[in-house]
Amino acid sequence: MHPVRFRILQFINSSKAPQYVEQIAEATKEHPRLVSHHLNVLEKLELVECTYEVAKAKGSEKRGVAVRLCKATPKLSEVLQDIAEKTKSAAEAK
């Protein structure tokens, strides 16, 4: 798994509430566009679920912008648990 995707999944999984792309980008120290790209892949794999909301644009009372909000799916917990078990088994085999 790509390291950035793994960090994104870990952050989303540990979050109690859905997270905006900007929050995920800040937590993973990655550019929001890169985070968004990885979220597209993770959404296709059904590891995250994303929705869009309209938020007020900075400096404007009337204009809104679409923002992406993402959360973990039940499948994500299963995948992360499987990765942890396989990592532990590999470490024990050494």
C-alpha positions as CSV (number, residue, x, y, z in Angstrom):
1,M,0.0,0.0,0.0
2,H,1.2,3.5,-0.8
3,P,2.6,5.1,2.4
4,V,0.4,8.3,2.0
5,R,-2.7,6.2,1.6
6,F,-1.8,4.2,4.7
7,R,-1.3,7.4,6.7
8,I,-4.6,8.7,5.4
9,L,-6.4,5.5,6.5
10,Q,-4.8,5.5,9.9
11,F,-5.9,9.1,10.5
12,I,-9.4,8.6,9.3
13,N,-9.7,5.4,11.3
14,S,-8.6,7.1,14.5
15,S,-10.9,10.0,14.0
16,K,-14.2,9.9,15.8
17,A,-15.9,12.2,13.3
18,P,-15.7,12.5,9.5
19,Q,-12.8,14.7,8.3
20,Y,-12.5,17.3,5.6
21,V,-9.7,17.0,3.0
22,E,-8.0,20.0,4.5
23,Q,-7.9,18.3,8.0
24,I,-6.6,15.1,6.5
25,A,-3.9,17.0,4.5
26,E,-2.8,18.9,7.6
27,A,-2.6,15.7,9.7
28,T,-0.7,13.8,7.1
29,K,1.4,16.8,6.0
30,E,0.5,16.3,2.4
31,H,-1.0,18.6,-0.2
32,P,-4.8,18.6,-0.3
33,R,-4.9,17.7,-4.0
34,L,-2.7,14.7,-3.4
35,V,-4.9,13.7,-0.4
36,S,-8.0,14.1,-2.7
37,H,-6.4,11.8,-5.3
38,H,-5.7,9.1,-2.7
39,L,-9.2,9.4,-1.3
40,N,-10.6,8.7,-4.8
41,V,-8.6,5.4,-4.9
42,L,-9.6,4.5,-1.3
43,E,-13.3,5.3,-2.0
44,K,-13.2,3.0,-5.0
45,L,-11.8,0.3,-2.7
46,E,-14.7,1.0,-0.3
47,L,-12.3,1.8,2.6
48,V,-13.6,5.4,3.0
49,E,-16.9,7.0,2.3
50,C,-17.0,10.6,1.2
51,T,-19.8,13.2,0.8
52,Y,-19.8,16.8,-0.2
53,E,-21.1,19.8,1.7
54,V,-21.4,23.5,0.8
55,A,-19.4,25.8,3.0
56,K,-19.1,29.6,2.9
57,A,-16.3,30.8,0.8
58,K,-13.7,32.9,2.6
59,G,-14.4,36.6,2.2
60,S,-17.9,36.1,0.8
61,E,-21.2,36.0,2.6
62,K,-23.1,34.7,-0.4
63,R,-20.8,32.4,-2.3
64,G,-20.3,28.8,-1.3
65,V,-17.8,26.1,-2.1
66,A,-18.1,22.4,-2.1
67,V,-16.0,20.6,0.5
68,R,-15.4,16.9,0.8
69,L,-16.0,15.1,4.1
70,C,-14.7,11.5,4.5
71,K,-15.1,8.8,7.1
72,A,-14.1,5.2,7.6
73,T,-16.2,2.3,6.4
74,P,-16.6,-1.0,8.3
75,K,-14.3,-2.6,5.7
76,L,-11.4,-0.3,6.8
77,S,-11.3,-1.7,10.3
78,E,-11.1,-5.2,8.9
79,V,-8.3,-4.3,6.5
80,L,-6.2,-2.5,9.1
81,Q,-6.7,-5.4,11.5
82,D,-5.5,-7.9,8.8
83,I,-2.5,-5.7,8.1
84,A,-1.6,-5.6,11.8
85,E,-1.9,-9.4,12.1
86,K,0.3,-10.0,9.0
87,T,2.9,-7.5,10.2
88,K,3.1,-9.2,13.6
89,S,3.4,-12.7,12.0
90,A,6.1,-11.5,9.7
91,A,8.0,-9.9,12.6
92,E,7.7,-13.1,14.6
93,A,9.0,-15.2,11.7
94,K,12.3,-13.2,11.6
